[in-house]
Amino acid sequence: MLAMQQPRPAYTRPAAYTRTAVTLHWFIALLITAGFTLGATMTDLHMSPRKLRLYSYHKWIGITVLALVLLRLLWRAAHKLPLDEPMPPWQRIAAHATHWLLYLLMIVTPIVGWMYSSASGYPVVYLKLWQLPDLVSKNKQLADQLVDVHATLAWTLFGVVMLHAAAAFKHHFFDRDATLRRMLAWRRS
């Protein structure tokens, strides 16, 4: 007697992100907030050991964000994303474009900061343990340009993060969908 072949269940996408994705999302958000706050305040301080220490912390945060974002992209490539909540096509396009812009800014901003540090003649010594290679040679004129580019990128990242958060709150409080809740859920990986 032949056994009846059971139909294969259709693969369904998860309702929420994995624990790893949620952890990376919120840890990166925390680090960006800290790095932006440091960057916005440390430049106006007078030269002192404290200012140099804050610059080191800012660099460490930037390199950590860069590494975690690359890890997050690898994780994202290996794991299915939850389906988008129902929304008009223009909102879906805007949401996806915003996410990719965030990834781009989270990669480019620390790299330009690292380049600025190299061009200024100050190596990046991650956690006081590893001196990272200079990305460019010491060059004051280039450093003067890179500091402005880094600041512009940081403020742009800040603006896009605020837009991202506002959209999440809009979905949660006005649309009353699961967009925000699925990034708060701690489902099993």
N, C-alpha and C positions, 0 to 999 in steps of 0.2 A: 504494500500500500504506500503510495507516494504521499509524503507529508505536504500539506498545503503551504505554499510559500507565502509568508507574511509580507505585506508591502513594507518597504522601508519607510520609516517616519521621515517626513520632510524636515530638513534642518531649519530650526527656528533661530533667529538672532536673539541674543540675550535682552532681557528687559532693562538691565542696568550694566554699568561698566564693571570690570573686574576690580577686586580689592587693590591689586597692584596699580591699575590705571587711576583709581580714585586717590590712592596714597600719593602717587607721583603728581597728580593734578594739584592737590592741596599743598603738598610740600613745595612744589615749584611756585605756586601762588604766594606762599608765605615768604619764600626766598626773594622773589621779585619785589614784594612789598618792602622787605628789609633793605635790599640792595638799592631800590629807588630812593627810599628815605635817606639812606646814608649818602647816596650820590647827590641828592638835592641839598643836603645840609653841610657836608664836609668841605666843599669847595670854598665856602665863605669863612671858614675858620682860619685863624692866624697859624703860621707854620709852628708846629710843636710836635713832640713825640705822639701826642694824642691824635693829631691830624694824620700823621704817617700810619699810625695803627688803624685808624678808620679807613684809610685808603687800602691797606692790606685786607681788611675785612671785606670791603667792597669788591676787591679783585677775587677773593676766595668765593664770595657769593656768586659772582658772575661766572667763574669757571665751573662751579657746582651746578648752576642753572644750565649751562651749556651741556655738561655731561648728562644731567638728568633728562633734558629735553631730547637728546639723542637716544637715550635709553627708552624714553617714552615713545618715540617714533618707531623704534624697533618693536616694542611691545604692541603698539597699535597695528603694525604690519602683520604681526603673528596672531592677533586676536580679532574676532568679529566685533564690530561696533553695534551698539543697540540701534534699532531702527529709529529714524527721525520721527518725532511726533507729527501728527497731521498739521500742516501749515501751508500757506500759499507758496507757490513756487519761488517767488522773489525772496521770501524769507528764508527758504531752504538754501537758495544760492548765496544769499548774504551770510547765513550762518556758516556754511562751508568755507566761503572766502575769508571770513573773519578768523576761523580756526587756522587756516593755512597761513594767513598773515601773522597771527600770533606765533606760530611755529617759526616762521621766517625771522621775525623780530627777536624771538628768544634765542636764536642761533647767531644772527648777525650782530646784535647789540654787544654781547660779551666779546665776540671776536674783534670788533672794532675797538672796544675798550682795551683789549689785550694788545692790539696793534698800537694804540695810543701810548700805552705804557712802554712798549718796546721803543717806539720812536722818541719818547721822552728820555730814554736811557735808564729806565727803572724796570728791572726784570720782575716778572710775576713769579713769586716763590709761593707755591700753593701750600697753605697750612704750615708755613715755615719749614716744610719738609722737602719739596721738590721744586727746583727751579725749572720753569717751563721754558722752552726755546723762544727766543725773540722771533716775532713774526716779520718784523722789518728792522732795518738798521736804524741807529740813532740818527734823527733828522728833526731839528727843531721846527722847520717850516711845515713838514708833514705832521708833526705832533700838534701844531697849532690848528691845522685843518681837521685832524682826527678827533680832537677834543670836542669840536663843534658838531661833527657828524655823530659822535657817540651820544652827546647830549640830545640832539634832535631825535635819534633813534630811541633813546630812553623815554623821552616825552611822548613820542608816537606810541611806543609800547604801553605806556601808562594810559594813554587815551583809548587804545584798542582794548586793553584790559577793562577799563571802565565801561566801554560799550558792551563788551562780552558779559560783564556782571549785570548791567542794566537789562540786557536781553534775557538773561536767565531769570531775573526777578519779574520781568514782564510776563514771561511764560508761566511762572509760578503763581503770581498774584492776579494777573488779568486773564490769561488764557486757561489757567488752572489745569495745565497738563503736567506730565512727568519729567519734563526736560531737566529741571533742577534736581528733583528727587533721585533721578537715576545716577547723578554724580555724588549723591549723598549716601546711596545704598551701599551696603557692604556685602554683596552676594558672594557666594563661593566662587573661586576662580575655576 
